[in-house]
Amino acid sequence: MADTHSSAPLRTRADAPASGVTHIRTRHTANFTVLSNRLAQRAGSAVTVGVAAYILSLPDGASIRIDALCAHFKEGRARISAALNELESTTRRAVRRATRRRPCRP
């Protein structure tokens, strides 16, 4: 009995991984955002990469407030703020935060 019978499915390609997540590339011609590999593959928080990808998908010069980011993502204010801090400190000024204070009322 040289034949072995396995219930495991055969691989379709010799270089296909045995397990894990595999993505399928699709060519997009509209409504897509270009994201650098350096940002997408960076070590650190996945929340930071997600926030960066979302910010990059917005129109140039769009005003991005923590309140709006919190409304979009499930993470809370502290995690969104930490993600912005991480982006400011590590992405060569791809993100710059401006703080506008309201004048005190008399």
C-alpha positions as CSV (number, residue, x, y, z in Angstrom):
1,M,0.0,0.0,0.0
2,A,2.2,2.7,-1.3
3,D,-0.8,5.0,-1.9
4,T,-1.6,7.5,0.8
5,H,-5.0,9.1,1.1
6,S,-5.3,12.4,2.8
7,S,-8.3,14.5,3.5
8,A,-6.2,17.6,3.1
9,P,-6.8,19.5,-0.2
10,L,-3.9,19.7,-2.7
11,R,-2.3,23.1,-3.3
12,T,-3.1,24.7,-6.5
13,R,0.4,26.2,-6.9
14,A,3.7,25.0,-5.7
15,D,4.5,28.4,-4.1
16,A,1.1,28.9,-2.4
17,P,1.3,29.0,1.4
18,A,0.0,26.0,3.3
19,S,-2.0,28.2,5.7
20,G,-2.6,31.8,6.6
21,V,-4.1,34.7,4.8
22,T,-3.7,35.2,1.1
23,H,-4.7,38.3,-0.7
24,I,-5.8,38.5,-4.3
25,R,-4.7,41.6,-6.2
26,T,-7.3,43.5,-8.2
27,R,-6.6,46.3,-10.5
28,H,-8.5,49.4,-9.6
29,T,-9.2,52.3,-12.0
30,A,-11.3,54.5,-9.8
31,N,-11.9,55.3,-6.1
32,F,-8.7,54.0,-4.7
33,T,-5.8,55.3,-2.5
34,V,-2.1,54.8,-3.1
35,L,-0.4,53.7,0.2
36,S,3.4,53.3,0.4
37,N,4.8,50.0,1.4
38,R,6.9,51.8,4.0
39,L,3.7,52.9,5.8
40,A,1.7,49.8,5.3
41,Q,4.4,47.4,6.4
42,R,5.8,49.4,9.3
43,A,6.2,48.0,12.7
44,G,3.9,49.4,15.3
45,S,0.2,49.8,15.9
46,A,-2.3,48.5,13.3
47,V,-4.6,51.4,14.4
48,T,-1.9,53.8,13.3
49,V,-1.7,52.3,9.9
50,G,-5.5,52.3,9.6
51,V,-5.8,55.9,10.6
52,A,-3.0,56.9,8.2
53,A,-4.8,55.0,5.3
54,Y,-8.0,56.7,6.1
55,I,-6.4,60.2,6.2
56,L,-4.6,59.5,2.9
57,S,-8.0,58.6,1.3
58,L,-9.4,62.0,2.1
59,P,-9.1,65.0,-0.3
60,D,-5.9,67.1,-0.1
61,G,-6.2,69.8,2.6
62,A,-9.1,68.1,4.3
63,S,-9.6,69.1,7.9
64,I,-9.2,66.0,10.1
65,R,-10.3,66.3,13.7
66,I,-10.0,63.7,16.4
67,D,-13.8,63.9,16.9
68,A,-14.4,63.0,13.3
69,L,-11.9,60.2,13.4
70,C,-13.5,58.8,16.6
71,A,-16.9,58.9,14.8
72,H,-15.4,56.9,11.9
73,F,-13.4,54.3,13.8
74,K,-14.5,52.1,16.8
75,E,-11.4,53.0,18.8
76,G,-11.7,55.7,21.4
77,R,-10.2,59.2,21.6
78,A,-7.1,58.0,23.5
79,R,-6.2,55.4,20.9
80,I,-6.8,57.8,17.9
81,S,-4.7,60.5,19.6
82,A,-1.9,58.0,20.2
83,A,-2.1,56.9,16.6
84,L,-1.8,60.5,15.4
85,N,1.2,61.0,17.8
86,E,2.9,58.0,16.4
87,L,2.3,59.2,12.8
88,E,3.7,62.6,13.7
89,S,6.8,61.2,15.2
90,T,7.6,58.5,12.6
91,T,6.4,59.4,9.2
92,R,8.7,62.2,8.2
93,R,6.1,64.9,8.6
94,A,3.4,63.2,6.4
95,V,1.0,64.2,9.2
96,R,1.3,67.6,10.9
97,R,-1.1,68.6,13.6
98,A,-2.3,72.1,14.1
99,T,-4.0,73.1,17.3
100,R,-6.5,75.9,17.2
101,R,-7.7,77.3,20.5
102,R,-10.8,79.2,20.8
103,P,-10.5,82.7,22.4
104,C,-11.7,83.0,26.0
105,R,-15.0,84.6,26.4
106,P,-15.2,87.5,28.8
